[in-house]
Amino acid sequence: MSESIIRIDRSTSPVYPDWVTRVLHPELGSVGPAEYDLATIGLWLHDGQKNDAKMHGDRIYGYLKSENMLGRCLGLRDGEEIRKKGVRIFRTFFGGRSLFLWKSVVEFNGDLRVPAIPYGGEGDIRWVWLGFDWRSIDPAGLHRSR
């Protein structure tokens, strides 16, 4: 299904909002495949999110960093290209969930935020404060291990 193929020029930096004071992992901007099928994207949950449990985003972020998983996570450039595919394609692969793009965590006035494509793929990319609770409908999108 060619409409599920994502192509990304990773030499092009994502466009961050003007309010961003610092991008935490700019070195990861060029990490990842130039082309992939959405069917290969895994939806990862921390154990603390499973079974309708809630977990603060800062703990999820800390785990992704400590386990060296950020490089496998989707980032803002991925989100920009996925959104171009439209709501129907998003829902085909991700259902009614949000899709968190942990590779692109930013700082804003001392607070950390992560971009996400909102529930069901509708609307603009949201920037979620890591102090909020994540649930089982809030997975990280990541490239599966090879």
Secondary structure, DSSP 8 states (H G I E B T S, - for coil): -GGGEEE--TTS-----TT--EES-GGGTT-S-SEEEGGGEEEE--GGGSTT--EEHHHHHHHHHHTT-GGGB--HHHHHHHHHT-HHHHHHHHTT--EE-GGG-EEETTEEEEEEE-GGG-SS-EEEETTSEE-TT--EEEE---
